[in-house]
């Protein structure tokens, strides 16, 4: 499609069956209740309002693990909610506060937010530590935290990890942590950010979506179905766009 070619979906399906190509199926959701008590440390300021008006207004962060023959490698990422771009990430052999701080530091150095950016996370021990709170305070970052055990409050970060594992590292065990880091770098910096299309971005990659926002800010909102007379609700927060119903 990028090269101007058109093709019927049925033809694509038939050729895929002949070639033995099948779609990667995501991980099954574990049964159980997904809810919990609000954080006693900070409020859930984000409150699932994942559509923001401009870059570097709200970030989400989380941590996951990757299997290697040397042991687990822990990956922490920071995503900008505006374009779903990974603005910072770090990997470490231990699941400590240092790995999430390194990811957030990389985001701050790369983006240099001009105002106060919201940073949303879950209630993991890394995000409730004194070091994390001190870093946010000194970097003019506002904390926000999910309800306990509720993955939906941090759905954007969870969605990215699902894509990473489904499209790159599923059923794969790396020999070393260095090999895993190189593959993650290739996925994030060479594919996900500059190339991978997002339906939420009007089938534009995060990098291209931000580029078009700088040159044609009004045209960007059309890719998400917004208009100048968009609907609002009393529950909407002023700094975020309301969630579409």
C-alpha positions in Angstrom: 0.0 0.0 0.0 2.9 2.4 0.7 4.1 1.8 -2.9 0.7 2.6 -4.4 -0.3 -1.0 -5.0 -3.8 -2.3 -4.1 -4.9 -5.8 -3.4 -8.1 -7.5 -2.4 -8.2 -8.9 1.2 -9.5 -12.2 -0.1 -6.5 -12.5 -2.4 -4.1 -11.8 0.5 -5.9 -14.4 2.6 -5.7 -17.0 -0.2 -2.0 -16.4 -0.9 -1.2 -16.5 2.8 -2.9 -19.9 3.1 -0.9 -21.2 0.1 2.4 -20.0 1.6 1.5 -21.3 5.0 1.6 -17.9 6.7 -0.4 -17.5 9.8 -0.9 -14.5 12.1 0.8 -14.5 15.5 -1.8 -14.9 18.2 -1.3 -13.0 21.4 -1.1 -14.4 24.9 -4.3 -15.6 26.5 -5.6 -13.4 29.3 -5.5 -15.1 32.7 -8.9 -15.6 34.3 -9.6 -13.6 37.4 -10.7 -10.2 38.7 -8.9 -7.1 37.6 -9.4 -4.4 40.1 -7.9 -3.2 43.3 -7.5 -0.5 45.9 -6.2 2.9 44.8 -2.6 3.7 45.6 -1.8 5.0 49.0 1.3 6.7 47.7 0.0 8.9 44.9 -3.3 9.4 43.1 -4.4 7.9 39.8 -4.2 11.2 38.0 -4.1 9.7 34.5 -7.4 7.8 35.2 -7.2 5.9 31.8 -7.3 9.1 29.7 -4.8 7.8 27.1 -5.5 10.5 24.5 -3.4 13.6 25.1 -3.1 16.9 23.1 0.6 17.1 22.5 3.9 15.3 23.0 5.5 15.0 26.4 2.3 15.8 28.3 1.9 12.3 29.7 4.2 9.2 29.8 3.5 5.7 30.9 6.1 3.2 32.2 6.3 -0.4 33.1 8.7 -3.3 33.4 8.8 -6.9 32.1 11.2 -9.8 31.8 12.8 -11.6 28.9 14.2 -15.1 29.1 17.9 -15.8 28.4 20.2 -18.7 29.2 22.0 -16.4 31.6 18.8 -15.7 33.5 16.1 -13.2 33.2 16.7 -9.8 31.6 14.4 -7.0 32.9 13.2 -4.4 30.4 11.8 -1.1 31.5 10.2 1.3 29.0 8.7 4.8 28.9 6.1 5.6 26.2 4.6 8.9 25.2 0.9 8.6 25.2 0.5 11.2 22.4 2.2 9.1 19.7 2.8 5.8 21.5 6.5 6.3 20.9 9.0 4.6 23.2 11.0 7.6 24.4 13.2 5.8 26.9 14.1 2.2 27.8 16.7 0.2 29.7 17.6 -3.4 30.5 19.3 -4.9 33.5 19.9 -8.3 35.0 18.1 -7.5 38.2 14.6 -6.1 38.8 15.7 -3.1 40.8 14.7 0.6 41.0 17.8 1.4 38.9 16.5 -0.1 35.7 13.3 2.0 35.8 15.3 5.1 36.7 17.6 4.5 33.8 14.7 4.2 31.4 13.1 7.4 32.7 16.4 9.3 32.6 16.8 8.2 29.0 13.4 9.7 28.3 14.1 12.9 30.0 17.4 13.3 28.1 15.9 12.5 24.8 12.7 14.6 25.0 13.7 17.4 27.4 10.0 18.2 28.3 9.4 21.9 28.7 6.6 21.6 31.1 5.5 19.3 33.9 5.0 15.8 32.3 2.8 13.2 34.0 4.5 9.8 34.6 2.1 7.0 35.2 3.1 3.6 36.5 1.7 0.6 38.5 2.3 0.0 42.2 5.5 -2.1 41.8 8.1 -1.7 44.4 10.4 0.1 41.9 7.8 2.8 41.4 7.0 3.3 45.1 10.6 3.7 46.2 12.1 6.8 47.7 14.6 7.0 44.8 11.8 7.1 42.2 9.8 9.8 44.1 13.0 11.9 44.5 13.8 11.6 40.8 10.3 12.8 39.8 10.4 15.7 42.2 13.8 17.0 41.0 13.0 16.6 37.3 9.6 18.4 37.5 7.6 15.2 36.8 4.2 14.5 38.2 3.6 11.0 39.4 0.4 8.9 38.8 -0.2 5.3 39.8 -2.6 2.6 38.8 -5.0 0.8 41.2 -3.5 -2.3 42.7 -3.6 -5.3 40.4 -5.5 -3.4 37.7 -3.6 -3.8 34.4 -6.2 -1.7 32.5 -5.0 1.5 34.2 -1.7 1.0 32.4 -3.1 -0.5 29.3 -0.8 1.3 26.8 2.4 0.0 28.4 0.9 -3.5 28.6 -0.1 -3.3 25.0 3.5 -2.5 23.9 4.9 -5.4 25.8 2.3 -7.6 24.2 3.4 -6.4 20.7 7.1 -6.9 21.6 6.6 -10.4 22.8 4.2 -11.4 20.0 6.2 -9.9 17.1 9.8 -10.5 18.2 10.6 -12.5 21.3 7.8 -15.0 21.6 9.0 -18.7 21.9 12.6 -17.4 21.9 15.2 -17.8 24.5 18.3 -15.7 24.0 21.8 -17.1 24.7 22.9 -14.0 26.6 21.4 -10.8 28.0 23.6 -8.8 25.5 21.9 -10.7 22.7 18.5 -9.9 24.1 19.4 -6.3 24.5 20.5 -6.1 20.8 17.3 -7.6 19.6 15.2 -5.3 21.7 17.2 -2.3 20.4 16.5 -3.4 16.9 12.8 -3.8 17.5 12.3 -0.5 19.3 14.7 1.9 17.5 14.8 0.3 14.0 11.2 -0.9 13.7 8.6 0.1 16.3 9.3 3.8 16.6 10.2 4.7 12.9 8.3 2.1 10.9 5.5 0.2 12.7 2.0 1.6 11.8 -0.5 2.2 14.5 -4.3 2.3 14.0 -4.5 4.9 16.8 -2.1 7.1 14.7 -4.1 6.8 11.5 -1.8 4.0 10.3 1.3 6.2 10.9 4.4 5.2 12.8 5.0 7.1 16.1 7.9 9.0 14.5 5.9 10.0 11.4 2.9 10.9 13.6 5.0 13.3 15.6 6.6 14.7 12.4 3.2 15.5 10.9 2.0 17.0 14.2 4.8 19.6 14.0 4.1 20.5 10.4 0.3 20.0 10.2 -1.1 19.9 13.8 -4.8 20.2 12.6 -4.5 17.4 10.1 -3.2 15.0 12.8 -6.4 15.0 14.7 -8.4 13.9 11.7 -6.4 10.6 11.7 -7.9 9.9 15.1 -11.4 10.9 14.3 -11.4 14.2 16.2 -12.9 17.5 15.0 -12.9 21.0 16.3 -16.3 20.4 17.8 -15.4 17.3 19.7 -17.5 16.1 22.6 -16.5 16.7 26.2 -17.7 15.4 29.5 -17.7 16.8 33.1 -15.4 13.9 34.1 -12.7 14.9 31.5 -9.5 16.4 32.8 -8.6 19.7 31.2 -5.1 18.7 30.2 -6.3 15.5 28.4 -8.7 14.8 25.6 -11.9 12.9 26.6 -12.0 9.2 25.9 -14.1 8.4 22.8 -17.3 6.4 23.6 
